C-alpha cells in the first residue's frame, strides 16, 4: 500500500533586515521629574526642620545675671586684617557687657578660618582699644567653626575653674550657638554643668536684605548641623 506523498513543509519566511521578532521593549527612562520632586520635598522638609529648630532653640539654661566669663564668637576680618562691621559689633557688645560688670573675663575665640588673619587676635586688638586690660583677655586662636568655638572655650573655662558664661554673637548666629552650648552643657562628665546664656550684639547695619540673607545662611548652617556636624564634630 503506497502512502500519499507528504507535502514539503512550508519554508520559514525570511527576516527582512532590521525586522525584530517578538515584543519591542522601549528603552527605560529615568524619572527625572519624580527625582526632582522628591528632592524638592526633602529640601523643603529639611529647611522647615532647621527653621523650627532655630525658632525653639534654647537661649539660656540659667537665671543668673553675672557670669565667670564672656565669650565673643569669632567672625572673619576683611582681606587686609581690619575688623568688619560684624566683628566690631560683636566685640563692642562684649566689651560693653564687661564694663557693665556682667563678667570680669573676656574670651575671644576664632582661628584664621577664612583668610590668613586670626579672628581672635583681631578681636583682642579691638577689645584692648576699647579699654579692656590684657589681663582680662583670653585669646583662643584655633576654632574653625562654632562647635570648636564652644569646645575650645570650654577648655579655658575648665582650666580656670569657671562654670558660667555669657555668649555674645550676632542675633542670627545665636540660635545655632544655643543648640551647641546646650549640647555641650549636657555632655558634662560628672562635673557641675555649664551655666550659660546667649546675648545678641546689636547690628549697626540697616535691616532688610543683609539680615534676611544672614538668616538664610544661618538656616542652611543649622540644617547642616542637625544632620551632620553635631554627629561628626565632638569636643
C-alpha positions in Angstrom: 0.0 0.0 0.0 1.5 3.2 -1.1 1.5 6.2 1.3 0.3 9.5 -0.1 3.2 11.8 -0.8 3.7 14.3 2.0 3.9 17.9 1.2 7.1 19.5 2.0 7.0 21.8 5.0 6.5 25.5 4.2 9.7 27.3 4.3 10.1 29.8 7.1 9.8 33.4 5.9 13.0 35.2 5.5 13.6 38.0 8.0 13.9 41.3 6.5 16.9 43.3 7.5 16.0 45.3 10.6 13.0 43.2 11.4 12.6 42.2 15.0 10.6 39.2 16.1 8.9 39.3 19.5 7.7 42.3 21.5 9.5 45.6 21.2 10.8 46.9 24.6 11.1 50.6 24.9 14.3 51.9 26.4 13.9 52.6 30.1 13.8 56.3 31.0 15.0 57.8 34.3 12.0 59.5 36.0 13.8 62.8 36.4 10.7 64.7 37.3 9.9 62.3 40.2 13.5 62.6 41.4 13.4 66.4 41.2 10.1 66.5 43.0 11.3 64.1 45.8 14.5 66.2 46.2 12.5 69.4 46.4 10.2 67.9 49.1 13.3 66.6 51.0 15.0 70.0 50.9 11.8 71.8 52.0 11.3 69.4 54.9 15.0 69.9 56.0 14.7 73.6 55.7 11.4 73.6 57.7 13.1 71.4 60.4 16.0 73.8 60.6 13.7 76.9 60.8 11.7 75.3 63.6 14.8 74.3 65.4 16.1 77.9 65.2 12.8 79.2 66.4 12.7 77.0 69.5 16.5 76.9 70.2 17.4 77.5 73.8 18.7 80.9 74.8 19.8 80.1 78.3 19.8 77.4 81.0 20.2 79.7 84.0 18.6 82.8 85.6 21.8 84.4 86.7 22.8 87.8 85.5 26.5 87.7 86.3 29.0 85.1 84.9 32.5 84.0 85.3 33.4 84.9 81.7 32.1 86.3 78.4 32.7 84.5 75.2 32.7 86.5 71.9 32.3 84.2 69.0 34.6 84.9 66.0 33.8 86.2 62.6 36.3 86.9 59.8 38.3 90.1 59.5 38.5 91.6 56.0 41.2 90.8 53.4 43.5 93.4 55.0 43.1 92.2 58.5 40.8 95.0 59.5 37.6 94.4 61.5 34.4 94.0 59.6 31.2 95.7 60.9 30.0 92.3 62.2 33.3 91.7 64.1 33.2 95.2 65.5 29.5 94.7 66.6 30.3 91.5 68.5 33.4 92.8 70.2 31.9 96.1 71.1 28.9 94.4 72.8 31.2 92.0 74.6 33.3 94.9 75.9 30.1 96.8 76.9 29.0 93.7 78.9 32.4 93.6 80.5 32.3 97.2 81.6 28.7 96.6 82.9 30.2 94.0 85.3 28.4 91.0 83.7 31.8 89.2 83.8 35.4 90.0 84.6 37.0 87.9 81.9 36.6 88.0 78.1 37.3 85.0 75.9 37.8 85.8 72.2 37.6 82.7 70.0 38.3 82.2 66.3 41.1 81.0 64.1 42.2 82.1 60.6 39.2 80.2 59.2 38.5 82.3 56.1 41.7 84.2 55.4 45.2 84.4 56.9 44.1 86.7 59.8 43.3 85.0 63.2 39.9 86.3 64.2 40.6 86.1 68.0 43.7 88.2 67.6 41.9 90.9 65.6 39.1 90.9 68.2 41.6 91.2 71.0 43.1 94.4 69.5 39.6 95.9 69.3 38.9 95.0 72.9 42.2 96.5 74.1 41.5 99.7 72.1 38.1 99.9 73.9 39.7 99.7 77.4 39.8 96.1 78.3 43.1 95.3 80.1 45.2 92.4 78.5 45.0 90.6 81.9 41.2 90.2 81.4 41.5 88.9 77.8 41.9 85.2 76.8 42.6 84.6 73.1 41.5 81.2 71.7 43.1 81.1 68.1 42.2 77.5 67.0 38.5 77.3 66.5 37.4 76.9 62.8 33.7 76.9 63.4 31.0 77.4 66.1 31.3 73.9 67.5 35.0 74.4 68.0 34.4 77.9 69.4 32.3 76.2 72.2 34.7 73.3 72.7 37.9 75.2 72.9 36.4 78.0 75.1 35.0 75.3 77.4 38.6 74.1 77.9 39.6 77.6 79.0 36.7 77.7 81.4 37.6 74.3 82.9 41.3 75.3 83.2 40.3 78.3 85.4 37.5 76.6 87.3 34.8 78.7 85.7 31.3 77.3 85.4 29.2 80.1 83.9 29.4 82.2 80.7 27.6 84.7 78.6 28.0 84.1 74.9 28.0 87.2 72.6 27.4 87.0 68.9 25.2 88.3 66.1 21.5 87.7 66.6 21.2 85.4 63.6 24.0 83.3 64.9 22.7 82.8 68.4 20.1 80.1 67.8 22.6 77.6 66.4 25.1 78.6 69.1 22.4 78.0 71.7 21.9 74.4 70.4 25.7 73.8 70.5 26.1 75.2 74.0 23.0 73.3 75.2 24.5 70.1 73.9 27.9 70.9 75.4 26.4 71.6 78.9 24.5 68.3 78.7 27.7 66.4 77.9 29.5 67.1 81.2 31.3 64.2 82.8 30.3 64.3 86.4 31.2 68.0 86.8 29.0 70.9 87.5 27.1 71.6 84.3 28.0 74.8 82.4 25.6 77.6 83.0 25.2 79.9 80.0 23.0 82.4 78.2 23.1 83.9 74.7 23.4 87.7 74.3 22.9 89.4 70.9 25.1 92.1 69.6 23.0 94.9 68.2 23.5 95.5 64.4 24.7 98.8 63.1 23.7 97.8 59.6 20.2 98.7 58.2 17.8 95.8 58.4 16.4 94.2 55.3 18.4 92.3 52.7 21.5 91.9 54.8 19.7 90.5 57.8 17.5 88.3 55.7 20.5 86.9 53.8 22.3 86.3 57.1 19.2 84.5 58.5 19.0 82.3 55.3 22.7 81.4 55.6 22.3 80.5 59.2 19.3 78.4 58.5 21.3 76.4 56.0 24.1 76.0 58.5 21.6 74.9 61.1 20.4 72.2 58.7 23.9 71.0 58.2 24.4 71.0 62.0 21.3 68.9 62.6 22.0 66.2 60.0 25.8 66.2 60.0 28.0 68.4 62.2 26.6 67.5 65.6 27.2 63.8 65.0 30.7 64.2 63.5 32.3 67.0 65.5 32.7 66.4 69.2 34.8 68.1 71.8 
